[in-house]
Amino acid sequence: MTSSDPTSLPDPWHSLHELLAAMDAEIEKVYIERGMEGVRPRFAYPLIRLAHTGPLTIRELAKSLGRSHSAVSQTVAAMRKEGLVTSEPGPDARTRRIDLTERGRSLVPFLEAEWRATHATVAELDGEVPHAMTAVVQEVRRALEARSMRQRILHHLVEPPR
């Protein structure tokens, strides 16, 4: 243990996590107002994609969404619990094919409309703030391509004596 608790300092990630959670909560309120109980904002992307592609394995779905297998697996489990998707054995014993249920399919037209409205809202917000969120994200990505997060952490890392 070191002499001071580094977690006593303000967490630089806190405000970003808080903002994203608040934005997702607002989207979820839209769903609830439309009688879509149990539907989470993170479900929209995979539900819409499955509606357009048909059944996919979790690996195929994860790849098509640009998400990790683990994250998509957790999301699929939550969607299955809400009766939005089914999971059937895939081409081999290790895979499962994910497909929409009737309930899941019935939500897709609204989710597509909400997706478009959310993208329009982000564009609107980008125009209202001095530094557009989408531009800042791209700038951070470019900076991290030039010098990775790992490289930056190692540059600042002072390891305790052993």
Disulfide bonds with the S-S distance in Angstrom:
none
